[in-house]
Amino acid sequence: MTATTKTVKAPNYTAEQTAELVAAYVATPTRETVDAFAAKFAKTARSIVAKLSREKVYQKPEHLTKNGEAVQKKDAVADAIGAILNLSEADTDSLAKANKKALKAIFEALANSKPV
C-alpha cells in the first residue's frame, strides 16, 4: 500500500489582499476599482469580480440605454398605462405588444395630463 499525501493549494489572495480589496470596493463600487486592483494584484478583472462575489460585496452594474437612462421593460410601461386608464389585464397584455417608443410617449402624455 502506498501512502497518499494531500497537497495544500496556495490561496490566490491573502487575507490582507482580500480585506483591502473588499474595503476599497465597498467604498467605491465601480469598474475602475476592479481594474485598479486587477493591475495591482496582477490578476484579471474577472478574477477580482469573482473574489468580490465570493465575499458577497460585488454589485452588478446597471444596464443603461444609449441615452444613458435605466432600461425600462415594455411590460412595466404597459402596466403603468393600464393602471392610469384602469384597463383589464388582457387589455394591458395586448398593449404591451406595441412599439416601446409609442408606449413611452403615451405614458408621458398620460402622466402629464390633468384629470377630466
Secondary structure, DSSP 8 states (H G I E B T S, - for coil): -----------SS-HHHHHHHHHHHHHS-SHHHHHHHHHHHT--HHHHHHHHHHTT-------B-TTS-B---HHHHHHHHHHHHT--HHHHHHHTTS-HHHHHHHHHHHHHS---
